[in-house]
Amino acid sequence: MIVCAGSGGVGKTTMSSAIGVRAAQLGRRTLVLTVDPAKRLATALGLDLSDDSDRPVSLANAKGTLSAAVIDSKKIFDRFITTHSKQAEVVERIQRNRLYQQMSTTLSGSQEFTALERLLQAVESEKYDLVVLDTPPTKHAMDFLTAPQRINSLFQDAVTKWFLSPGEKPTGFIANIVGRGTRTVLKSLETLTGNQFIEELIDFFAAVRSIQQVLRERSEKARLLLTSDSTRFIVVTSFDAAKLMEAKYLQGQLKRLGYRLAGVVINRAFPLWLPQDSGSASTGGGESLENVRKFFETFREYYSNRYTLYDEFAKGLSGDVVVVRIPEYRQDVHGLEDLAELAGELAT
């Protein structure tokens, strides 16, 4: 497994796709899993955004194969419930619960859980030599790394029993919180789902108890998969100083949590169109050309200072972590030819 991590907007999906292309070129049966592909990448990879099945990608001159799939959180959650619940009425009860409907789409951790569940399914199918996961576009990449623990904690018996007695009536925690000091808060919460918020909450945990053990087991399997010897992380960042600081923090957290960092990709590190010298414009042109030359030198000095920033960033990494600087191309990456070119850039 290769897991591409990083904050939003740094090019994780594009890099994940390019890594998949390179792996297929090298002879591996490869699957790229992505959560939110741009339309141009979806078109390039032949993805049907209404379907989350594995789609073969036609890749010329590849020794291996490339497939791609979009991760649909709602569909994966629904299938998970249907697969692991023994009773049809429980499935229906969970799926019509408004708290579940919120959880399966927008609740913090749901996208991360479904991405990991989809990754587990791909690995367990044994159809691929390599699975590349493009992590969900979260504000903080740490949300993905801690998702298994959060899901596991949410569905502990100690939590679900707060909401239920053997007779499925609210006692204990619910009885205690419905006091003068919390009624205002509960009133606010009730506006999210109507007047029956507490009932929805109780009903949700009552229904989900039948599959909470499976939820915990799958979350633990996902955690073990992410920390296994066969999984490597690649942090994708950009030339922005704040993004580099975030990437540095992320690589420290990866180490702390026992994940293996293989490389850092600094995307759009320098303009591909910026030449190394201005000698071709050294004669003639008068004052206008001189002004252009001064601007060019100032611009190039700006990027030279950026390189110093990159070097300082790289010094803080382990010696076995590869740092790759990808140029800013003249246009966005379109189609498989552009992905193959980017794959070649990564390979060097």
Beta strands, then each sheet from edge to edge (+ up, - down):
strand 1: 2-5
strand 2: 29-34
strand 3: 55-57
strand 4: 65-70
strand 5: 130-134
strand 6: 232-238
strand 7: 261-267
strand 8: 322-325
sheet 1: 3+ 4- 2- 5- 1- 6- 7- 8-
end
